[in-house]
Amino acid sequence: MERARVFFWAAGIVFALFVADILMAKAQVLSGATIPVHLGDTLQFLVLLVAVTLFIAGALVRERGEGEQE
């Protein structure tokens, strides 16, 4: 269970990075300013892919742990 929690925390942190980038891009569009730090479309996709992969890995590890406990 502890290992699954690590995967979930990592997925949450990576997803928070994704959301922060989206919000910064939205602020950039609304203000008309240019923010030099922005991931771009491809990196946003890869960050979201990593977050989803970590979440799925955590779910599978947790499911496996619950199966072994029974």
C-alpha positions as a printed Julia matrix, in Angstrom:
70×3 Matrix{Float64}:
  0.0     0.0     0.0
  2.85    2.39    0.75
  4.3     1.93   -2.73
  0.93    2.72   -4.31
  0.75    5.9    -2.26
  4.1     7.01   -3.69
  2.75    6.54   -7.22
 -0.39    8.52   -6.38
  1.64   11.38   -4.84
  3.94   11.48   -7.85
  0.95   11.51  -10.21
 -0.59   14.36   -8.21
  2.58   16.42   -8.34
  3.03   15.92  -12.08
 -0.65   16.7   -12.68
 -0.32   19.87  -10.56
  2.57   20.91  -12.81
  0.32   20.34  -15.83
 -2.53   22.39  -14.32
 -0.15   25.21  -13.34
  1.14   25.41  -16.89
 -2.4    25.51  -18.29
 -3.35   28.29  -15.87
 -0.22   30.28  -16.74
 -1.05   29.95  -20.44
 -4.61   31.11  -19.75
 -3.29   34.13  -17.82
 -0.94   34.84  -20.71
 -3.82   34.85  -23.19
 -6.04   37.04  -20.99
 -3.34   39.61  -20.23
 -1.78   39.68  -23.67
  1.66   39.37  -22.1
  4.33   36.9   -23.09
  5.46   34.52  -20.36
  8.8    32.97  -21.26
  8.23   29.79  -19.26
  5.67   27.64  -21.01
  5.78   23.93  -21.8
  4.11   23.99  -25.19
  1.7    21.48  -26.67
  4.03   18.5   -26.99
  5.49   18.8   -23.5
  2.02   19.33  -22.03
  0.91   16.1   -23.64
  3.96   14.26  -22.29
  3.46   15.65  -18.77
 -0.19   14.57  -18.82
  0.84   11.16  -20.16
  3.32   10.73  -17.29
  0.69   11.76  -14.74
 -1.86    9.3   -16.1
  0.73    6.52  -16.3
  1.79    7.07  -12.69
 -1.84    7.05  -11.57
 -2.56    3.8   -13.4
  0.62    2.24  -11.98
 -0.49    3.25   -8.48
 -3.93    1.76   -9.03
 -2.44   -1.51  -10.28
  0.02   -1.74   -7.37
 -2.8    -1.04   -4.92
 -5.05   -3.63   -6.54
 -2.28   -6.2    -6.44
 -1.63   -5.46   -2.76
 -5.28   -5.87   -1.9
 -5.38   -9.17   -3.79
 -2.42  -10.5    -1.8
 -3.99   -9.52    1.52
 -7.09  -11.61    0.9
